[in-house]
Amino acid sequence: MGDEIGSQERTFTWSVSPLPPGKVPIGCKWIFKVKYNPDGTVERFKARANGRYLAVLVYVDDILVASNNDGAVKEFIDELESHFKLRNLGEAKYFLGLEIARSKQGIYVCQRKYVLELLDDAGFLGCKPSSIPLDPTIKLSSETIRKPSDGSKVIHEMGELLENPKVNRKLMGRLMYLAITRPDMAYALTKLCKYSSKPRDSHLAAVHKLLRYLKGIIGQGVFYEANGQLTLRGHADAGWGSCRDTRKSITGYAMFIGDSLVSWRSKKQHIISRSTA
């Protein structure tokens, strides 16, 4: 424990300061673990300070409170009730389209009801499901054109501009909210969003393809283990020069704590790579 505290002080993780008047220090507890080598021998003994945290999410008149300490949650709610009239709904089960299910194994978060409503509003509730979110054989771009050799009318490979682009934009806006629990859609959403200003026929067809993909995985979400290992793992990949409009690379990554996916992203790089080296 002394070595761990000394390490935190040497790296200036915190600085000791006097407690302000009227404030109560946050409690914490130490967790001791043994780290083993691959051959089973003891590598070292580990000590980690586990502090108390409280996270509050407010949306209009809805409040979601999360903490690793039940007492902290009760204190916070009691303080709110002393100033406002509240309706305590207990453990979160549904919040802004997020469905939360608990078990001894962990917590499962999905958006099944939201997906069903989206498919119904778009007229795709009875569509044939797709196994992939995007067709890899179709290389989407903004205004790729092809001039026939006979001098006839110019052909837009991506189709004509939509007469009512709001249809495409409305669908993309609702699909973006699914990125909270659908990491498998991160790349497709990033790809399709950049065509929202001037969508063409092929762009709307790709959005419809994504809706058919949703039809096959309506209840899919993310699962957080209750007793998973606290080891951080990361995976990353990039498609070199894969954007046809800018020739920029698209990078994606996923971060895990144990087997639980906690962070993911897909984005286009800011600069153009001249080489893969």
Buried (B, 14 or more C-beta within 10 A) or exposed (E): EEEEBEEEEEEEEEEEEEEEEEEEEEEEEEEEEEEEEEEEEEEEEEEEEEEEEBEEEEEEEEBBBEBEBEEBBEBBBEEBEEEEEEEEEEEBEEBEBBBBEEEEEBBBBBBBBBBBBBBEEBEBBEBEEBEEBBEEEEEBBBEBEEEEEEEEEEEBBBBEEBEEBEBBBBBBEBBBBBBBBBBEBBBBBBBBBBBBEEBBEBBBBBBBBBBBBBBEBBEBBBBBEEEBEEEEEEEEEBBEBBBEEBEBBBBBBBBBBBEBBEEBBBEBBEEEEEEEE
